[in-house]
Amino acid sequence: MNSIKNITQPLKLVHMKQLSTILILFTLITNAAFAQSQQKQLKDHIPNHKYRVSFPAIILGNIGDGGKRTNTKHIELHVKRELDAKNIIGIKFATWRLFQPMGIQWWDGLLDKIDSESEFYPGYLKETGIGVSYQRMLWKGLFASIEVLPQYKTYVDLDNKEIANGFKLYTSYHIGYHLAFGKKKQFFIEPQFHCQNWMIDTNTPDEFKQLDNKWKSHFLFEPNLYIGIKF
């Protein structure tokens, strides 16, 4: 009997070790399968928005007062595509009219000159173009972007009679923050600051050029807010 006990006890220990090993492996496999299932469910619930459309909120201020001298009649639309989580490219359409030189800086008394009308053009400069943009996500919602916009210029007098045409290459450099909201994070706003310059600017009539030459060919630190939707 003692010999039988001596044989069966090691066998029982072997079976217990095998059973423990099987239970551990089963637990690990089950947990792994559950984790994969959870990840798939989470992934399925995250919308895969590759495209987005946005516009600057500033254009809303031009609605309803088209006859006002300082109305820029600004229309601007961006259509963008996400290449990956960091890189976004887009197309920009914009049109506006200027009633005074764009190169008057904040510290030059920009707002005072609008009130006094001392730097107003003898008419308007209308600019329209289609360009491209590149946006790089830096950290969380923080981003930097550059936009290049070739523009066709039309100069008109106060009676809206065409005086001349020209070309301008308008570029802008942006730093801002992307804030998405809504159930599917489909809507977003992008508060930002940007600087712009126009080194190529052709065929400006003398009466307009005299005013432009008094100021810079760039503008610094313009605040803006873009509103958009992803799809």
C-alpha positions, 0 to 999 in steps of 0.5 A: 500500500505504501508503494502505491501511495508513493506512486499516486502522490507524485502523479496527483502533483503532476496533474495539479501542475498541469491543471494549474498551467491549463487554467493560467493559459486559459485565463491569459487567452481569455483576457487577450481575446477580451482586450482585442474585442474591447479595442475593436469596439473602441475603434469602431466607435471612433469616427474616421473623419478624413475631410473637413470644411471650415471658414473664419468667423470674421466673415459673419460680421460682413452679412447685412451691411454690404453698402458700408464703406468698411465692409470687406465683403470677405468670403473664405472657405477651406476644404482639407484632408487628413493624410495622417494624425499629424499632417493635413493638406487643403485647398483655400478659396478666398475673396475680399475687398480692401478699403485701405492698405493691409500693411497698417499695423496695430501699433500704427493706429490701425483702428484710429485710421479706420475711424478717421478715414485718413488712409482710405483708398480712392476706391477699392481693391478686390482680390480673389484667389484659390490656393493651398494649405498645409497644417501640422499638428504639434502637440495635442490640439496645438498646430502650425500651418502655412497657406499660399494664395495666388490672387487676381486683383481688380481696382475700382473707383468709388463708382465701382468702375474698373481701373486696373488689374494685377496679381498678388501672391499672398501667404500666411503663417498660423499658430492655433489650437484645434478644439473638437466637440459634439458626440462624434467630435465632428464639429470644431473651432480653431482659435489662432493668430496669423501673420501674412505677407505679399512680396509679389504685388503687380500693376498697382495704380499710382493713386493706390500705390502712393498709400501702399508705399507708406506701409509694410508689405506684411501684417502681424498678429491677426487674431481669428477664429475658424469654425468647421465640421469634419466628415 
